[in-house]
Amino acid sequence: MSQYMDFFARLAHESADRKREFLELGRIAGRFPAATTAENGEIAVWCSNDYLGMGQHPAVLEAMHRAVDEYGAGSGGSRNIGGTHHHHVLLERELADLHGKEEALLFTSGYSANEGSLSVLAGRIDGCEVFSDQGNHASIIDGLRHSGARKHIFRHNDRAHLEELLAAADPDVPKLIVTESVHSMGGDIAPLAELADLAKRYGAVTFLDEVHAVGMYGPQGAGIAAREGLASSFTVIMGTLAKGFGMTGGYVAGPAVLIDAIRAHARSFVFTTALPPSVAAGALAAVRHLRGSEEERRRLTANASLLHGLLRERSLPFLSDQSHIVSALVGDERRAKGMSRLLLERYGIYVQAVDAPSVRVGEEILRIAPSAVHRPEEVREFAAALDTVWTGLDGPRTTAAV
């Protein structure tokens, strides 16, 4: 072991600027966005992906408690070997129905759903060429890399560039277009109608990541494609249980023949332990609740719109007003981390600074997530606190409307 210590020391030194520090949170059941920390006491969380507060919803908690009492804690194995539970099957049927697809398949995370599904879809179609948005998530990038397929990267949300790449490709090769509907860092929304049109014209299969949209947008929370009346135009819809639905896990929904292929060949599905029955039961309760309730979506939209307006009034720059993800553009890693620290220390507000590699150097942000469970007065207090900290650290201002 000693012969490797110099290597480890050098690696640690090279990674010093990328060192990750994690705030230990104890989300207070029934009072989220309130949480406790060891150093700061009770704080308010403003960067959670539990956008609708479903992780604390009574129906979800009741379903989980009941499943633990009836079936125990774990699933006991992979889906192939003893780990498939009735709740998994019910949840997959519910998700397929939500998206109007033939079948759905659960994964243990959204990351594994993207990585496993795309490695199969792009890798098992002979000669497939992939056209992927420049802003796509790391899990998409990894899945496509592992597929071995030839990749073409089109500029973020740039329909014209995508068409240019499609037109230059061999018309006889199979094509796969991959994008996110709501992009995770900027919060902007892809031009889905235009992408669907290009897919039809060039005979491409489509894979749409709706991770930051399912639960929050569209009829019954089915996502942006459903909101735009385009769900049937996308071959595969990928989603998560870990954001709008407040749980953990990921899934894909699409034609039975494709889902069967993924089920048989996706290594991140085959070679991992299945979600615990209690998680599947809680997720099923969340999906069913949000299919029948508009209240959570209404509150989320209202809070996001309120925050957009308050930031505009204060000339605080943010990347997009198209969704509930409000990314305040700081543009400097040290300043962004300083703002995050001061918000926590002075106001008990937790917003995570996001830097490279999640965003490019010079595009650092505070990724703010007003949720359905924040009150309007809390949104106003947050905007005032951010403005004060922004001024104190000489953050950039804008005079142009976003």
TIKOLZA-257521 format. One record per residue (C-alpha): residue number from 0; residue in one letter; chain; z, y, x. Coordinates in steps of 0.05 Angstrom, whole numbers. Each point is the difference from the previous one (the first is absolute). Layout:
# residues N
<NUM a A <Z Y X>>
...
//
This chain:
# residues 402
<0 m A <0 0 0>>
<1 s A <17 48 56>>
<2 q A <-72 2 25>>
<3 y A <-20 33 -65>>
<4 m A <52 56 0>>
<5 d A <-44 50 36>>
<6 f A <-54 -13 -51>>
<7 f A <48 10 -58>>
<8 a A <27 64 31>>
<9 r A <-70 28 9>>
<10 l A <-18 -19 -71>>
<11 a A <63 35 -26>>
<12 h A <-16 63 39>>
<13 e A <-72 1 -26>>
<14 s A <26 -8 -71>>
<15 a A <54 52 4>>
<16 d A <-41 53 -37>>
<17 r A <-15 -51 -56>>
<18 k A <72 -23 -8>>
<19 r A <16 -11 -74>>
<20 e A <68 21 -26>>
<21 f A <19 -25 -69>>
<22 l A <47 33 -50>>
<23 e A <46 -52 -31>>
<24 l A <0 10 -75>>
<25 g A <41 -29 -56>>
<26 r A <-37 17 -64>>
<27 i A <53 10 -54>>
<28 a A <-15 -46 -59>>
<29 g A <-13 39 -63>>
<30 r A <0 67 36>>
<31 f A <-62 -1 43>>
<32 p A <-26 45 32>>
<33 a A <72 5 23>>
<34 a A <18 -42 61>>
<35 t A <54 -6 52>>
<36 t A <-4 2 75>>
<37 a A <53 -13 53>>
<38 e A <-7 68 34>>
<39 n A <-21 47 -57>>
<40 g A <37 -27 -60>>
<41 e A <-37 5 -66>>
<42 i A <-71 26 5>>
<43 a A <-62 7 -43>>
<44 v A <-62 -41 18>>
<45 w A <-67 36 -3>>
<46 c A <-46 -49 35>>
<47 s A <10 -66 -36>>
<48 n A <-59 -41 -23>>
<49 d A <40 -22 -61>>
<50 y A <-38 55 -36>>
<51 l A <21 -17 -71>>
<52 g A <72 -23 14>>
<53 m A <-16 -70 -24>>
<54 g A <42 -30 56>>
<55 q A <61 25 -39>>
<56 h A <-25 -12 -71>>
<57 p A <48 -40 -44>>
<58 a A <-54 -47 -26>>
<59 v A <-20 -17 72>>
<60 l A <72 -11 23>>
<61 e A <15 -43 -61>>
<62 a A <-60 -44 13>>
<63 m A <19 -9 73>>
<64 h A <73 -17 -16>>
<65 r A <-22 -51 -52>>
<66 a A <-49 -32 48>>
<67 v A <52 -6 56>>
<68 d A <49 -31 -48>>
<69 e A <-51 -50 -25>>
<70 y A <-40 -16 63>>
<71 g A <40 22 61>>
<72 a A <-20 48 56>>
<73 g A <-61 -26 36>>
<74 s A <-66 -32 -18>>
<75 g A <10 -60 45>>
<76 g A <-67 -2 33>>
<77 s A <-71 24 4>>
<78 r A <-42 3 -63>>
<79 n A <-36 -64 22>>
<80 i A <63 -39 15>>
<81 g A <54 6 -53>>
<82 g A <3 76 -5>>
<83 t A <-41 14 -62>>
<84 h A <44 20 -58>>
<85 h A <-16 13 -73>>
<86 h A <14 74 10>>
<87 h A <-53 4 54>>
<88 v A <-51 -28 -48>>
<89 l A <21 46 -57>>
<90 l A <-3 60 46>>
<91 e A <-69 -18 26>>
<92 r A <-25 -7 -72>>
<93 e A <30 67 -19>>
<94 l A <-32 35 60>>
<95 a A <-68 -31 -14>>
<96 d A <4 24 -71>>
<97 l A <23 70 21>>
<98 h A <-63 8 41>>
<99 g A <-47 -37 -46>>
<100 k A <-15 -52 53>>
<101 e A <-5 -76 -4>>
<102 e A <56 -16 48>>
<103 a A <52 31 46>>
<104 l A <37 -25 61>>
<105 l A <68 20 26>>
<106 f A <17 14 73>>
<107 t A <67 15 32>>
<108 s A <-22 72 16>>
<109 g A <-56 49 -11>>
<110 y A <-15 -5 75>>
<111 s A <-9 -75 -3>>
<112 a A <-42 6 -63>>
<113 n A <-50 46 34>>
<114 e A <0 -36 67>>
<115 g A <-6 -69 -30>>
<116 s A <-50 16 -55>>
<117 l A <-47 41 43>>
<118 s A <0 -49 57>>
<119 v A <-26 -52 -49>>
<120 l A <-48 43 -41>>
<121 a A <-33 33 60>>
<122 g A <6 -59 46>>
<123 r A <-24 -57 -45>>
<124 i A <-62 34 -27>>
<125 d A <-54 -17 50>>
<126 g A <-28 63 33>>
<127 c A <44 47 -40>>
<128 e A <1 73 22>>
<129 v A <59 43 -21>>
<130 f A <0 74 -17>>
<131 s A <71 26 6>>
<132 d A <29 70 -12>>
<133 q A <25 34 64>>
<134 g A <67 13 -32>>
<135 n A <15 -72 -22>>
<136 h A <68 -30 12>>
<137 a A <18 -41 62>>
<138 s A <3 -63 -42>>
<139 i A <-73 9 -20>>
<140 i A <-19 14 72>>
<141 d A <36 -63 23>>
<142 g A <-30 -44 -54>>
<143 l A <-70 23 17>>
<144 r A <12 -8 74>>
<145 h A <25 -71 -10>>
<146 s A <-61 -16 -43>>
<147 g A <-47 10 58>>
<148 a A <-50 34 -46>>
<149 r A <-43 57 23>>
<150 k A <32 66 -21>>
<151 h A <-28 68 -17>>
<152 i A <51 57 -8>>
<153 f A <-19 56 -46>>
<154 r A <33 68 3>>
<155 h A <59 7 -46>>
<156 n A <-22 5 -73>>
<157 d A <-70 19 23>>
<158 r A <-48 -29 -50>>
<159 a A <-61 26 37>>
<160 h A <20 -32 66>>
<161 l A <13 -66 -35>>
<162 e A <-69 2 -31>>
<163 e A <-31 16 68>>
<164 l A <33 -62 30>>
<165 l A <-19 -45 -59>>
<166 a A <-73 24 2>>
<167 a A <-4 -15 75>>
<168 a A <26 -72 -8>>
<169 d A <-44 -60 -10>>
<170 p A <-11 -3 -76>>
<171 d A <6 -76 1>>
<172 v A <70 -5 32>>
<173 p A <62 -7 -44>>
<174 k A <39 65 -4>>
<175 l A <74 15 -14>>
<176 i A <25 71 -14>>
<177 v A <75 10 10>>
<178 t A <41 62 -18>>
<179 e A <67 23 -28>>
<180 s A <2 37 -66>>
<181 v A <60 45 17>>
<182 h A <4 7 75>>
<183 s A <69 -13 26>>
<184 m A <10 59 47>>
<185 g A <-42 56 -29>>
<186 g A <9 -16 -73>>
<187 d A <-73 15 -15>>
<188 i A <-42 -44 -46>>
<189 a A <-64 -35 18>>
<190 p A <-65 17 -38>>
<191 l A <1 -67 -36>>
<192 a A <-58 13 -47>>
<193 e A <-46 17 58>>
<194 l A <23 -60 41>>
<195 a A <-11 -46 -59>>
<196 d A <-69 28 -9>>
<197 l A <-17 -12 73>>
<198 a A <27 -71 -4>>
<199 k A <-45 -15 -59>>
<200 r A <-61 31 33>>
<201 y A <8 -37 65>>
<202 g A <27 -65 -28>>
<203 a A <69 4 32>>
<204 v A <64 -35 -18>>
<205 t A <58 49 -7>>
<206 f A <74 -5 20>>
<207 l A <45 55 -27>>
<208 d A <70 10 26>>
<209 e A <41 31 -58>>
<210 v A <67 -6 35>>
<211 h A <20 73 -13>>
<212 a A <-30 0 -70>>
<213 v A <23 -62 -38>>
<214 g A <55 16 -48>>
<215 m A <-12 75 7>>
<216 y A <-70 12 -26>>
<217 g A <-48 -25 -53>>
<218 p A <11 -36 -66>>
<219 q A <62 -44 5>>
<220 g A <6 19 73>>
<221 a A <-62 -38 20>>
<222 g A <-20 51 53>>
<223 i A <-52 53 15>>
<224 a A <-61 -44 -12>>
<225 a A <26 -16 -69>>
<226 r A <16 73 -13>>
<227 e A <-73 17 17>>
<228 g A <-27 -58 -42>>
<229 l A <-25 -35 63>>
<230 a A <45 -61 8>>
<231 s A <-57 -48 -16>>
<232 s A <-42 34 54>>
<233 f A <46 -23 56>>
<234 t A <-2 -74 18>>
<235 v A <70 -7 27>>
<236 i A <60 44 -16>>
<237 m A <57 -3 50>>
<238 g A <69 26 -19>>
<239 t A <73 -3 19>>
<240 l A <65 -15 -36>>
<241 a A <39 43 50>>
<242 k A <-17 70 -23>>
<243 g A <-12 18 -73>>
<244 f A <31 -67 -22>>
<245 g A <61 10 44>>
<246 m A <4 -70 30>>
<247 t A <-34 -34 60>>
<248 g A <-63 -40 8>>
<249 g A <-75 10 -7>>
<250 y A <-58 -30 -38>>
<251 v A <-75 -2 -10>>
<252 a A <-37 -8 -66>>
<253 g A <-72 -18 -9>>
<254 p A <-51 -54 -17>>
<255 a A <29 -70 -1>>
<256 v A <-48 -26 53>>
<257 l A <23 54 50>>
<258 i A <73 -8 -16>>
<259 d A <-6 -75 9>>
<260 a A <-32 11 69>>
<261 i A <56 47 20>>
<262 r A <53 -48 -26>>
<263 a A <-30 -56 42>>
<264 h A <-14 37 65>>
<265 a A <44 63 8>>
<266 r A <48 -17 55>>
<267 s A <50 54 -22>>
<268 f A <4 -36 -67>>
<269 v A <-2 -73 22>>
<270 f A <48 4 58>>
<271 t A <58 39 -29>>
<272 t A <59 -10 -47>>
<273 a A <-13 22 -71>>
<274 l A <35 59 -33>>
<275 p A <68 -18 -28>>
<276 p A <-2 -15 -75>>
<277 s A <47 59 -13>>
<278 v A <-49 48 33>>
<279 a A <-58 -27 -41>>
<280 a A <42 5 -63>>
<281 g A <20 72 15>>
<282 a A <-72 19 15>>
<283 l A <-23 -32 -64>>
<284 a A <51 41 -39>>
<285 a A <-23 63 35>>
<286 v A <-74 -12 -13>>
<287 r A <13 -16 -73>>
<288 h A <44 61 -10>>
<289 l A <-51 47 31>>
<290 r A <-57 -29 -40>>
<291 g A <37 23 -62>>
<292 s A <32 65 23>>
<293 e A <-32 67 18>>
<294 e A <65 37 12>>
<295 e A <7 -17 74>>
<296 r A <-72 20 14>>
<297 r A <8 64 -39>>
<298 r A <62 21 40>>
<299 l A <-32 -18 66>>
<300 t A <-62 42 -15>>
<301 a A <43 59 -24>>
<302 n A <43 -1 63>>
<303 a A <-59 -5 47>>
<304 s A <-36 57 -35>>
<305 l A <63 43 2>>
<306 l A <8 -12 75>>
<307 h A <-73 16 14>>
<308 g A <9 67 -35>>
<309 l A <64 17 35>>
<310 l A <-30 -15 69>>
<311 r A <-60 43 -16>>
<312 e A <45 58 -20>>
<313 r A <33 -5 68>>
<314 s A <-65 -9 39>>
<315 l A <23 -67 26>>
<316 p A <-62 -41 18>>
<317 f A <-9 -70 -29>>
<318 l A <-58 -47 4>>
<319 s A <-18 -16 -73>>
<320 d A <22 14 -71>>
<321 q A <-37 -60 -28>>
<322 s A <60 -47 -3>>
<323 h A <75 -7 4>>
<324 i A <-1 -5 76>>
<325 v A <13 70 26>>
<326 s A <-13 3 74>>
<327 a A <24 66 30>>
<328 l A <-43 14 61>>
<329 v A <43 18 60>>
<330 g A <-50 -17 55>>
<331 d A <52 -10 56>>
<332 e A <42 -62 12>>
<333 r A <62 35 27>>
<334 r A <0 53 -55>>
<335 a A <-10 -53 -54>>
<336 k A <59 -41 26>>
<337 g A <42 63 6>>
<338 m A <-14 18 -73>>
<339 s A <18 -70 -22>>
<340 r A <65 4 39>>
<341 l A <20 68 -27>>
<342 l A <-15 -18 -72>>
<343 l A <47 -59 8>>
<344 e A <55 35 37>>
<345 r A <2 65 -40>>
<346 y A <-21 -21 -69>>
<347 g A <11 -75 -5>>
<348 i A <-75 -9 -12>>
<349 y A <-36 -58 33>>
<350 v A <-75 8 13>>
<351 q A <-31 -42 55>>
<352 a A <-44 35 52>>
<353 v A <-64 -40 10>>
<354 d A <-36 1 68>>
<355 a A <-49 -42 40>>
<356 p A <-23 -54 -9>>
<357 s A <9 8 -76>>
<358 v A <-36 67 5>>
<359 r A <-41 29 56>>
<360 v A <32 43 54>>
<361 g A <1 72 -24>>
<362 e A <1 -21 -73>>
<363 e A <74 -16 -6>>
<364 i A <29 6 -70>>
<365 l A <62 -2 -42>>
<366 r A <-20 -53 -51>>
<367 i A <36 23 -63>>
<368 a A <4 -45 -61>>
<369 p A <27 34 -62>>
<370 s A <16 -57 -48>>
<371 a A <9 -12 -74>>
<372 v A <75 0 10>>
<373 h A <6 68 32>>
<374 r A <20 55 -48>>
<375 p A <-42 64 -4>>
<376 e A <59 42 26>>
<377 e A <4 -47 60>>
<378 v A <-74 12 14>>
<379 r A <13 75 1>>
<380 e A <60 -8 46>>
<381 f A <-40 -44 47>>
<382 a A <-57 51 4>>
<383 a A <49 56 17>>
<384 a A <34 -41 54>>
<385 l A <-67 -20 31>>
<386 d A <-22 73 0>>
<387 t A <63 20 37>>
<388 v A <-6 -54 53>>
<389 w A <-75 13 6>>
<390 t A <14 73 15>>
<391 g A <56 -16 49>>
<392 l A <-46 -45 41>>
<393 d A <-60 47 -6>>
<394 g A <-43 -50 -38>>
<395 p A <-73 18 -15>>
<396 r A <-16 37 -65>>
<397 t A <-63 4 -41>>
<398 t A <-28 54 -44>>
<399 a A <-55 -44 -30>>
<400 a A <11 -40 -63>>
<401 v A <2 -75 12>>
//
